[in-house]
Amino acid sequence: MPPAISHIIFWPTLAIIIVIIFVAGIFLSKQSIDIAGCKAEWNNLQETKQSSACPQNQTCKIDPYVEQHNAITSALLCACDKARSGADYPNKDVNKRIEDVYAQNYGSQLTVREICESGDLVKLRY
């Protein structure tokens, strides 16, 4: 009785599947956020690179949670600058987006004024 799957088909198919999974992992490891045109991205895999999170802005291993926190914090700080008009926050859509992103990532439901003026938006360092 012949085998159910030919070795000629099995091994190349398995190799193609492994390559597809590897390539998908590379592309899916990057995440990004856009808050009122303030874009930031981070990698979900640990990487070694030069970063402001490293001591003396040198090269170090960056943990994904630190890179994510710092990217979101940067986007929020930028969006806060855009949201302010003098001492007021007139754009309700931008305000809502800032509040939603903050609540989703930092677990507290604050007003846009509390988020942008509290000084709590601080990047992590090693």
TAPE-V339568 format. One record per pair of residues at least 24 apart in sequence whose ideal C-beta (glycine too) atoms are under 8 Angstrom apart, sorted by the first residue. I is the first residue (numbers start at 0). J is the second residue. If there is no record, write none. Layout:
i	j
I	J
I	J
This chain:
i	j
30	67
31	70
32	70
32	71
32	74
32	100
33	74
34	74
34	75
34	77
34	78
34	93
34	96
34	97
34	100
35	77
35	78
35	81
35	82
35	90
35	93
35	96
35	97
36	81
37	73
37	74
37	75
37	77
37	78
37	81
38	74
39	70
39	71
39	73
39	74
40	70
41	66
41	67
41	69
41	70
41	71
42	66
43	67
51	122
51	124
52	122
52	123
52	124
52	125
53	124
53	125
54	124
54	125
59	125
65	123
65	125
68	104
68	122
68	123
69	122
69	123
71	100
71	104
72	120
72	121
72	122
73	122
74	100
75	100
75	101
75	114
75	115
75	120
76	120
79	111
79	114
79	115
79	120
82	111
82	115
83	115
88	112
88	115
